[in-house]
Amino acid sequence: MGTRWAEISITAPNELVERLADFLTSISSSGVSIENREVDTFSIDAIEETPSKTVKSYFPDDGEFPAVLEKINAHLRDEAYSGISGMEPRVTLIDEEDWANNWKAYFKPARIGRRMVIKPTWESYPAKEDDIVLEIDPGMAFGTGTHPTTRLCLEALERIYDRRPPYEGLSLPLARVLDVGTGSGILAVAAAKLGARQVIAVDIDPLAVEVARETSILNQTGDAVEVSTTPLSAITGKFQVILANILAEDLVRLAPDLISRLEAGGSLVLSGILAEREAFVKNGFAPFPLEHVETVQEGEWVCIVYRGR
């Protein structure tokens, strides 16, 4: 018999959804979904906002689950949630086979930026002429590519390749891209589909590398994307675009290696940064020969872009 899982469902007001989802993500390696309503549209602009959403997370139903549930209840007793009723966690037990299929109901095609659309393999999507469709089959251990940290990276990458403000002055060819902490590989695939001739995608997690390779094959990127566990320090050459969607502390720690591989005039896209850590990251990169291009924020997350000098 397969593993049985406990689904935790908590309905929260919109202003607390990101905080709650980030906490559940930090204690669960098995996926978090945010459920709004049945959506019968391919356009995010056509979706009306509701005052609350249901956040769901999944944990093995084993001897450690009672302690996990208490940890969640303790988090909900934080003063940030004080005075808000109806946020008690609801527990539903699910067999592994049912969970592996049921979670997919919440992953629908999503438009990112102007031209990119992230589409799960099990959904159909009527692509428009200029659409760049990014297919993904993430399983449950990796994200769907629509988390704000990834979305901010994708939107910046699209602006860079389309030479839209504030990148209209870019003159160098954008042939070579480095993706540090590739995860599902969605950023590497997007770079290839936007026009990069060579994308070096690296991750310290062998499972991430395997998933990223599968994503690359699924999107028929050919030889354009190379995925490996090669350490950043061992990567040679210069890149016109470097993407790093990792923790703020790791960004600052890796700053010298990242900048030494950035071509003059190239774009360095940093994401995975909580807004409260923005100053920490900017201070960490301040000593280097960089020009700040833009900082974009979505919810609690920011993406910082520099240009090499």
Buried (B, 14 or more C-beta within 10 A) or exposed (E): EEEBBBBBBBBBBEEBBBBBBBBBBEEBEEBBBBEBEEBEEBEEEEEEEEEBBBBBBBBBBEEEBEEBBEEBEEBBEEEEBEEEEEBEBEBEEBBEEBBBEEBBEBBBBBBBBEBBBBBBEEEEBEEEEEBBBBBBBBEBEBBBBBBBBBBBBBBBBBBBBBEEEEBEEBEEEBEBBBBBBBBBBBBBBBBBBBEBEBBBBBBBBEEBBEBBBBBBEBBEBEEBBBBBEBEBEEBEEBBBBBBBBBBBEBBBEBBEBBBEBBBEBBBBBBBBBBEEBBEBBBEBBEEBEBEEBBBBBBBBBBBBBBBBE
